[in-house]
Amino acid sequence: MVEPDLEYGDLSSPQREAPEVGDARLALLNEAGARMTTTLDIGQVARDLVEVVLRRFADAAGVYVVEHLIVGDEVPQPAAGKAVEARRIAVGASGVNLYGWLATGEVVVFSQDSPYAVCVTTGVPQQFSALGEDDIERIGDAGGHENLRLLRELADFVVVPLTVGAAELGFVTFARSRRSVPFSAEDVRLAQELAVNAARCLDNARLYERERAAARALQASLLPRTLDAVPGLEIAHRYLPAGKASLVGGDWYDVIPLTEDRSALIIGDAMGHGSEAAAAMVQLRASARTLTTLGLDPAAVLTWLDRIAPDLGPVQFATCICALYDSTDRTCTFSRAGHPPPILTHPGGRCEVLEGPPGLPLGLGGTQYESVRVTIPEDAVLALYTDGLIESRQRDLDAGISALQSVLAGAPGSLDATCGMVVDKLLTGPNEDDATLMLARAHAAPGVVS
């Protein structure tokens, strides 16, 4: 879509006498700022700005950002004399529904001599008068009678840049109808202040989304994409990052085939979030994998991890459970380091919490860990998980374990479907911590990974 050429003027000097704005002007700035600073979502920032100005400042408004802002790249310096591609992220008008006609998310090409392109490439606000009849018919053709009427009523437009430092993020268009007072020079300055505040919020949201995407990619690279097929076990798993965290977390898990009939299952939770937790997590995971391949029993593995943990930097504490499964007699030997106990779901649905000595978190030093050996009935399911799956501000550890047991008892046959059901039932809102679940079903013959 190419916007029509319009008549406009440079606002380098006042064109109208400014009315007194006083408290009303400050109230508008304060309300818009308060709304926009409560979110780190680019689209919501723009919608908040449009909603506020439609009540107090303009009869119509739209927010456009350059495409680089959406895809998360660095925003380049605008080049004068070139067309501008921008995405419409919010639009509104008093008393008229513009959505579906001027849809958000649409990429628009603005010709180099349009007021929009000039505003972005020069950083100078632009003002122009009502659209011509030909332009009204062309733009409003798909909008219906009401939208055509709106376009004919709009008699004054101001376009102001969204500027952060030397970067132009896009622009905001404000418009008033023939029945409203035209924009004064003071109004234009107010529009600029609104745009400055919006640009800061949009840039913060952009940086947040970029950091969040990088963190998610890092987390995905640190956790195993697939778990190796292991003798006598069918495995399914889920990992869900904290809903409010922009950084990586410390949850980790692994399944390690050791011999033709023995495998190790490990799940842990390094304290905190961010690069320190990620570094601790990846070192613990690598160390655990090495130690299990040396033939150590689970208690010995945790003892060595406890010695290693203090040398991992600022994040020194972690919980962990290490389990060794032998498919020849379907026995599982496990040891815990301050980690929630595994749950065994028997065929028929009866759930059993395998307590055993809880141990202390890794990193405290001098802890004596103990191993517990249990028999796993054929087709029984062993559940290993982190506390983020079961604990929240509304639910303590014991209540969370009971809730997990209830879900597992009524779970469907498919392990993958069971993982999905557990997540749906226990994580009903944004989870406050990373949540990890691993389910292992015992078979007489070697299984496959879900």
Residue pairs with C-beta under 8 A, 6 or more apart in sequence:
1 106
1 107
1 108
1 109
2 108
2 109
2 110
2 111
3 108
3 109
3 110
3 111
3 114
3 116
4 114
4 131
4 132
4 134
4 135
4 138
4 139
5 111
5 113
5 114
6 114
6 115
6 128
6 131
6 132
6 135
6 157
7 128
7 129
8 115
8 118
8 126
8 127
8 128
8 129
8 157
8 159
9 15
9 126
9 127
9 128
10 124
10 126
11 124
11 125
11 126
11 127
11 158
11 185
11 188
12 124
14 184
14 185
15 127
15 184
15 185
16 182
16 183
16 184
16 185
17 184
17 185
18 184
18 185
18 186
18 187
18 189
19 181
19 184
19 186
21 186
21 190
24 56
25 186
25 190
27 56
28 52
28 53
28 56
28 57
28 190
28 194
29 190
29 193
29 194
29 197
31 52
31 56
32 48
32 49
32 52
32 53
32 194
32 197
32 198
33 197
35 48
35 49
35 51
35 52
36 45
36 48
36 49
36 197
36 198
36 201
37 201
39 45
39 48
39 201
39 205
40 204
40 205
40 208
40 209
41 205
42 65
42 69
42 70
42 89
42 202
42 205
42 206
42 209
43 89
43 90
43 104
45 198
45 201
45 202
45 205
46 63
46 65
46 89
46 90
46 198
46 202
47 90
49 61
49 63
49 90
49 172
49 194
49 198
50 61
50 62
50 63
50 90
50 91
50 92
51 92
53 61
53 174
53 194
54 60
54 61
54 92
54 93
54 94
57 174
57 187
57 190
57 191
57 194
58 174
58 175
58 176
59 93
59 94
59 153
59 154
59 175
59 176
59 177
59 180
60 92
60 93
60 94
60 98
60 150
60 154
60 173
60 174
60 175
60 176
61 90
61 91
61 92
61 93
61 172
61 173
61 174
61 175
62 88
62 90
62 91
62 92
62 102
62 172
62 173
63 88
63 89
63 90
63 91
63 162
63 170
63 171
63 172
63 198
64 86
64 87
64 88
64 89
64 108
64 116
64 170
64 171
64 172
64 173
65 86
65 87
65 89
65 162
65 169
65 170
65 202
66 75
66 84
66 85
66 86
66 87
66 120
66 168
66 169
66 170
67 85
67 86
67 87
67 107
68 74
68 75
68 76
69 75
69 169
69 170
69 202
69 206
70 87
70 89
72 206
72 209
72 210
72 213
75 164
75 167
75 168
75 169
75 206
76 167
77 166
77 167
77 168
78 84
78 120
78 121
78 123
78 168
79 121
80 121
80 122
81 112
81 121
82 112
82 117
82 121
83 109
83 110
83 111
83 112
83 117
84 109
84 110
84 112
84 116
84 117
84 120
84 121
85 107
85 108
85 109
85 110
86 107
86 108
86 110
86 116
86 120
86 170
86 171
87 105
87 106
87 107
87 108
88 102
88 103
88 104
88 105
88 106
88 107
88 108
89 104
89 105
90 104
91 98
91 99
91 102
91 104
92 98
93 150
96 146
96 147
96 150
98 143
98 147
101 142
101 143
101 144
101 147
102 143
110 116
110 117
110 120
111 117
112 118
112 121
115 126
115 127
115 128
115 157
115 159
116 126
116 159
116 171
116 173
118 124
118 126
119 125
119 126
119 159
119 160
119 161
119 171
120 161
120 168
120 170
120 171
121 168
123 161
123 163
123 168
124 161
125 158
125 159
125 160
125 161
125 188
125 191
125 192
126 158
126 159
127 156
127 157
127 158
127 159
127 183
127 188
128 157
128 159
129 155
129 156
129 157
130 152
130 154
130 155
130 156
130 178
131 139
131 151
131 154
136 148
136 151
136 152
137 148
139 151
140 147
140 148
140 150
140 151
143 150
143 151
153 177
153 178
153 179
154 175
154 176
154 177
154 178
155 176
155 177
155 178
155 182
156 175
156 176
156 180
156 182
156 183
157 173
157 174
157 175
158 173
158 174
158 175
158 183
158 187
158 188
158 191
159 171
159 172
159 173
159 174
160 171
160 172
160 174
160 188
160 191
160 192
160 194
160 195
161 168
161 170
161 171
161 195
161 199
162 168
162 169
162 170
162 171
162 172
162 195
162 198
162 199
162 202
163 169
163 195
163 196
163 199
164 199
164 200
164 202
164 203
167 203
169 199
169 202
169 203
169 206
170 202
171 195
172 191
172 194
172 195
172 198
174 183
174 191
176 182
176 183
183 191
208 246
211 246
211 247
212 246
215 245
215 246
215 247
215 248
216 241
216 248
218 248
218 278
219 241
219 248
219 249
219 278
222 248
222 252
222 278
222 281
222 282
222 285
223 239
223 251
223 252
223 253
224 253
224 254
224 255
226 449
227 235
227 237
227 254
227 255
227 449
228 255
228 256
228 257
228 449
229 257
229 446
229 447
229 448
229 449
230 255
230 257
230 263
230 325
230 446
230 447
230 449
231 257
231 259
231 260
231 261
231 262
231 263
231 327
231 446
232 261
232 263
232 325
232 327
232 330
232 442
232 443
232 444
232 445
232 446
232 447
233 255
233 263
233 325
233 327
233 440
233 441
233 442
233 443
233 446
233 447
234 415
234 440
234 441
234 443
234 447
234 448
234 449
234 450
235 255
235 415
235 438
235 439
235 440
235 447
235 449
235 450
236 415
236 416
236 418
236 419
236 438
236 439
236 449
236 450
237 253
237 419
237 436
237 437
237 438
237 439
237 450
238 419
238 420
238 422
238 423
238 435
238 436
238 437
239 251
239 253
239 434
239 435
239 436
240 388
240 423
240 427
240 431
240 434
240 435
240 436
241 248
241 249
241 434
242 249
242 273
242 388
242 430
242 431
242 432
242 433
242 434
243 429
243 430
243 431
243 432
244 430
244 432
245 273
245 434
247 273
247 274
247 275
247 277
248 273
248 274
248 275
248 277
248 278
249 273
249 277
249 278
249 281
249 388
249 433
249 434
250 268
250 269
250 270
250 271
250 272
250 273
250 277
250 278
250 280
250 281
250 315
250 318
250 434
251 267
251 268
251 269
251 270
251 281
251 386
251 388
251 434
251 435
251 436
252 267
252 268
252 269
252 270
252 281
252 282
252 284
252 285
252 436
253 266
253 267
253 268
253 384
253 436
253 438
254 264
254 265
254 266
254 267
254 285
254 288
254 289
255 263
255 264
255 265
255 266
255 438
256 263
256 264
256 265
256 266
256 289
256 292
256 293
257 263
258 264
258 292
258 293
258 295
258 324
261 326
261 327
261 328
262 324
262 325
262 326
262 327
263 324
263 325
263 327
264 292
264 298
264 301
264 322
264 323
264 324
264 325
265 322
265 323
265 324
265 325
265 382
265 384
265 438
265 440
266 285
266 288
266 289
266 292
266 301
266 320
266 321
266 322
266 323
267 320
267 321
267 339
267 384
267 385
267 386
267 436
267 438
268 281
268 284
268 285
268 288
268 318
268 319
268 320
268 321
268 339
268 362
268 386
269 318
269 319
269 320
269 339
269 386
269 387
269 388
269 434
269 436
270 277
270 280
270 281
270 284
270 315
270 317
270 318
271 277
271 280
271 315
271 316
271 317
271 318
272 315
273 434
276 313
276 314
276 315
277 315
279 312
279 313
279 315
280 309
280 312
280 313
280 315
280 316
280 318
281 318
283 308
283 312
284 305
284 308
284 309
284 312
284 318
284 320
284 362
287 304
287 305
287 308
288 301
288 305
288 320
288 322
291 300
291 301
291 304
291 305
292 301
292 322
292 324
296 304
297 324
297 333
297 335
297 371
298 322
298 323
298 324
298 333
298 334
298 335
298 369
298 371
299 335
299 369
299 370
299 371
300 369
301 322
301 335
302 320
302 322
302 335
302 336
302 337
302 359
302 362
302 369
303 367
303 368
303 369
305 318
305 320
305 337
305 362
306 337
306 360
306 362
306 363
306 364
306 365
306 367
306 369
307 365
308 362
309 316
309 317
309 318
309 362
309 363
310 316
310 363
310 365
312 363
316 363
317 361
317 362
317 363
317 364
318 337
318 361
318 362
318 363
319 336
319 337
319 338
319 339
319 340
319 361
319 362
319 386
319 387
320 336
320 337
320 338
320 339
320 362
321 334
321 335
321 336
321 337
321 339
321 340
321 342
321 384
322 334
322 335
323 332
323 333
323 334
323 342
323 382
323 384
324 332
324 333
324 334
325 331
325 332
325 376
325 440
325 442
326 332
326 333
327 442
327 443
327 444
327 446
329 375
330 375
330 376
330 377
330 378
330 442
330 444
331 373
331 374
331 375
331 376
332 373
332 374
332 375
332 376
332 382
333 371
333 372
333 373
333 374
334 342
334 354
334 356
334 371
334 372
334 374
335 356
335 357
335 359
335 369
335 370
335 371
335 372
336 356
336 357
336 358
336 359
336 369
337 359
337 360
337 361
337 362
337 367
337 369
338 358
338 359
338 360
338 361
338 362
339 358
339 359
339 386
340 385
340 386
340 387
340 390
340 397
340 401
341 353
341 354
341 355
341 356
341 358
341 401
342 353
342 354
342 382
342 383
342 384
343 351
343 352
343 353
343 354
343 382
343 383
343 401
343 404
343 405
343 408
344 351
344 352
344 353
344 354
344 374
344 376
344 380
344 381
344 382
344 383
345 351
345 352
345 380
345 381
345 382
345 383
345 408
345 409
345 411
346 352
346 377
346 380
347 377
347 378
347 379
347 380
349 409
349 410
350 409
351 405
351 408
351 409
353 401
353 405
354 372
354 374
356 370
356 372
357 369
357 370
357 372
359 367
359 369
359 370
360 367
376 382
376 442
377 442
378 442
378 443
378 444
379 441
379 442
379 443
380 441
380 442
381 408
381 411
381 415
381 418
381 439
381 440
381 441
381 442
382 439
382 440
382 441
382 442
383 404
383 408
383 437
383 438
383 439
384 437
384 438
384 439
384 440
385 404
385 435
385 436
385 437
385 438
386 433
386 434
386 435
386 436
387 397
387 400
387 433
388 431
388 432
388 433
388 434
388 435
388 436
389 400
389 404
389 422
389 423
389 426
389 427
389 435
389 436
389 437
390 397
390 400
390 401
390 403
390 404
390 426
391 397
391 400
391 433
392 400
392 431
392 432
393 432
395 403
400 426
403 425
403 426
404 422
404 426
407 421
407 422
407 425
407 426
408 418
408 422
411 417
411 418
411 421
411 422
412 418
412 421
414 450
415 439
415 441
415 450
416 450
418 439
419 437
419 439
422 437
423 435
423 437
426 435
427 435
441 447
